């Protein structure tokens, strides 16, 4: 086995709720800590708060699709896409020999 889980801090798997405003409405979103850490990094890279980033992602999803069926799932997917794009950029900068 790859032992990927064994090397992780169990707190990364713990779900955490954060309260924020989306389109003027107070709401709470529950995600695993690992996803909040990625959203924190994305927001910092964009020069905005996590609350503003999440609200922007919600607005973008509504503009593109008219609704958001499962916003927590959308946020998890955004995190995976972000991590994948970072990995691709790192490979382009330092291709394997």
Backbone as numpy.savetxt, mean C-alpha at the origin, in Angstrom:
# Nx Ny Nz CAx CAy CAz Cx Cy Cz
11.78 -25.70 2.18 10.95 -24.51 2.18 11.83 -23.26 2.18
11.25 -22.17 1.76 12.03 -20.95 1.61 12.27 -20.21 2.93
11.54 -20.54 3.98 11.70 -19.93 5.31 11.41 -18.42 5.30
10.70 -17.96 4.28 10.38 -16.53 4.20 9.59 -16.06 5.42
8.61 -16.83 5.83 7.79 -16.44 6.97 8.58 -16.51 8.27
9.44 -17.48 8.39 10.21 -17.66 9.62 11.14 -16.48 9.88
11.55 -15.79 8.84 12.49 -14.66 8.99 11.78 -13.34 9.28
10.47 -13.33 9.29 9.71 -12.09 9.44 9.34 -11.82 10.89
9.27 -10.56 11.22 8.75 -10.14 12.52 7.24 -10.38 12.48
6.70 -11.15 13.41 5.26 -11.46 13.39 4.37 -10.22 13.41
4.88 -9.10 13.90 4.07 -7.88 13.94 3.72 -7.39 12.55
4.52 -7.76 11.53 4.22 -7.33 10.16 2.90 -7.94 9.66
2.47 -9.04 10.26 1.24 -9.72 9.84 0.02 -9.27 10.64
0.25 -8.52 11.69 -0.83 -8.04 12.55 -1.63 -6.97 11.82
-2.95 -7.11 11.87 -3.79 -6.09 11.24 -3.92 -4.88 12.15
-3.86 -3.72 11.51 -3.95 -2.45 12.21 -4.98 -1.58 11.50
-5.81 -0.92 12.27 -6.79 0.00 11.69 -6.26 1.42 11.81
-6.50 2.18 10.76 -6.19 3.62 10.79 -7.45 4.37 10.40
-7.71 5.43 11.13 -8.85 6.29 10.81 -8.37 7.44 9.95
-9.12 7.73 8.91 -8.78 8.84 8.02 -10.02 9.33 7.31
-9.85 10.40 6.54 -10.95 10.99 5.79 -10.78 10.70 4.31
-11.88 10.26 3.69 -11.91 10.05 2.25 -13.15 10.75 1.74
-12.95 11.67 0.83 -14.06 12.45 0.26 -14.92 13.08 1.35
-14.27 13.60 2.38 -14.98 14.28 3.45 -15.62 13.37 4.47
-15.51 12.07 4.29 -16.11 11.10 5.21 -15.03 10.47 6.09
-15.28 10.38 7.38 -14.38 9.66 8.27 -14.58 8.17 8.07
-13.48 7.45 7.98 -13.57 6.01 7.79 -12.39 5.36 8.48
-12.44 4.06 8.59 -11.36 3.29 9.18 -10.99 2.19 8.19
-9.70 2.02 7.99 -9.22 0.98 7.08 -8.31 0.05 7.87
-8.54 -1.25 7.69 -7.78 -2.27 8.42 -6.90 -3.02 7.43
-5.58 -2.92 7.63 -4.60 -3.61 6.80 -3.51 -4.20 7.70
-2.80 -5.16 7.18 -1.65 -5.70 7.88 -0.57 -4.61 7.97
0.19 -4.64 9.04 1.23 -3.64 9.27 2.19 -3.54 8.09
2.53 -4.65 7.48 3.45 -4.63 6.33 2.91 -3.74 5.21
1.61 -3.75 4.97 1.04 -2.89 3.94 1.05 -1.42 4.35
0.79 -1.15 5.63 0.88 0.24 6.10 2.29 0.77 5.94
3.29 -0.09 6.18 4.68 0.33 6.01 4.97 0.72 4.55
4.44 -0.05 3.62 4.63 0.27 2.21 3.90 1.55 1.85
2.66 1.71 2.33 1.92 2.95 2.06 2.65 4.15 2.66
3.25 3.99 3.83 4.05 5.06 4.42 5.19 5.45 3.48
5.87 4.45 2.90 6.99 4.71 1.99 6.52 5.39 0.71
5.41 4.93 0.16 4.88 5.55 -1.06 4.53 7.01 -0.78
3.83 7.25 0.32 3.42 8.61 0.67 4.64 9.51 0.86
5.65 9.02 1.54 6.86 9.82 1.75 7.51 10.16 0.41
7.55 9.18 -0.48 8.13 9.41 -1.81 7.34 10.42 -2.63
6.06 10.51 -2.37 5.20 11.46 -3.07 5.10 12.80 -2.35
5.73 12.88 -1.17 5.69 14.13 -0.41 4.33 14.44 0.17
3.61 13.40 0.59 2.28 13.63 1.17 2.06 12.69 2.35
1.02 12.94 3.09 0.67 12.06 4.21 0.03 10.78 3.66
-0.01 9.76 4.49 -0.68 8.52 4.10 -2.16 8.78 3.88
-2.75 9.60 4.73 -4.17 9.93 4.57 -4.43 10.55 3.21
-3.59 11.47 2.80 -3.77 12.12 1.49 -3.55 11.13 0.37
-2.55 10.27 0.50 -2.28 9.25 -0.52 -3.49 8.33 -0.67
-4.00 7.83 0.44 -5.14 6.91 0.41 -6.36 7.60 -0.21
-6.60 8.83 0.16 -7.73 9.57 -0.41 -7.53 9.76 -1.92
-6.32 10.05 -2.34 -6.03 10.21 -3.78 -6.25 8.91 -4.54
-5.81 7.80 -3.94 -6.02 6.50 -4.59 -7.51 6.19 -4.70
-8.26 6.50 -3.66 -9.71 6.28 -3.70 -10.35 7.11 -4.82
-10.01 8.40 -4.85 -10.57 9.28 -5.88 -10.20 8.79 -7.28
-8.96 8.36 -7.46 -8.52 7.85 -8.77 -9.30 6.60 -9.17
-9.51 5.70 -8.21 -10.26 4.47 -8.50 -11.71 4.79 -8.88
-12.32 5.73 -8.16 -13.70 6.12 -8.48 -13.76 6.77 -9.86
-12.79 7.64 -10.16 -12.76 8.28 -11.48 -12.62 7.25 -12.60
-11.79 6.23 -12.38 -11.54 5.22 -13.42 -12.66 4.18 -13.54
-13.21 3.78 -12.38 -14.14 2.64 -12.37 -15.54 2.95 -11.85
-15.74 4.16 -11.36 -17.07 4.54 -10.88 -17.39 4.10 -9.48
-16.68 3.13 -8.95 -16.90 2.66 -7.59 -15.68 1.88 -7.13
-15.64 1.61 -5.83 -14.57 0.79 -5.26 -15.23 -0.30 -4.44
-15.21 -1.52 -4.95 -15.90 -2.62 -4.28 -15.19 -3.05 -3.00
-13.86 -3.13 -3.02 -13.10 -3.57 -1.85 -11.84 -2.72 -1.77
-11.92 -1.63 -1.05 -10.83 -0.66 -1.03 -9.58 -1.21 -0.35
-9.74 -2.00 0.71 -8.56 -2.58 1.37 -7.80 -3.48 0.40
-8.52 -4.25 -0.39 -7.89 -5.10 -1.39 -7.17 -4.25 -2.44
-7.79 -3.15 -2.86 -7.16 -2.26 -3.81 -5.85 -1.71 -3.24
-5.84 -1.33 -1.97 -4.62 -0.81 -1.34 -3.54 -1.87 -1.27
-3.91 -3.09 -0.95 -2.91 -4.18 -0.92 -2.31 -4.38 -2.32
-3.15 -4.33 -3.33 -2.68 -4.51 -4.70 -1.77 -3.37 -5.12
-2.11 -2.14 -4.75 -1.23 -1.00 -5.03 0.14 -1.23 -4.40
0.16 -1.74 -3.18 1.44 -2.01 -2.52 2.26 -3.05 -3.28
1.60 -4.10 -3.75 2.30 -5.13 -4.52 2.85 -4.57 -5.84
2.05 -3.76 -6.50 2.50 -3.14 -7.76 3.70 -2.24 -7.49
3.62 -1.45 -6.45 4.73 -0.55 -6.08 6.01 -1.35 -5.82
5.90 -2.41 -5.04 7.07 -3.24 -4.72 7.63 -3.88 -5.99
6.75 -4.35 -6.87 7.19 -4.95 -8.12 7.92 -3.96 -9.01
7.40 -2.75 -9.09 8.04 -1.71 -9.91 9.40 -1.33 -9.33
9.50 -1.28 -8.02 10.80 -0.98 -7.39 11.80 -2.07 -7.69
11.36 -3.32 -7.65 12.26 -4.44 -7.94 12.72 -4.39 -9.40
11.81 -4.09 -10.31 12.17 -3.98 -11.73 13.20 -2.87 -11.95
13.01 -1.73 -11.30 13.96 -0.63 -11.45 15.33 -1.02 -10.91
15.36 -1.72 -9.81 16.63 -2.15 -9.23 17.35 -3.11 -10.17
16.61 -3.99 -10.81 17.22 -4.94 -11.75 17.75 -4.20 -12.96
17.02 -3.20 -13.44 17.50 -2.43 -14.61 18.77 -1.67 -14.28
18.86 -1.15 -13.06 20.06 -0.41 -12.65 21.26 -1.32 -12.45
20.98 -2.52 -11.93 22.05 -3.48 -11.64 21.67 -4.85 -12.18
21.73 -5.02 -13.51 21.33 -6.30 -14.09 22.22 -7.45 -13.59
21.61 -8.63 -13.46 22.40 -9.78 -13.02 23.50 -10.09 -14.04
24.62 -10.53 -13.55 25.76 -10.82 -14.43 25.56 -12.12 -15.19
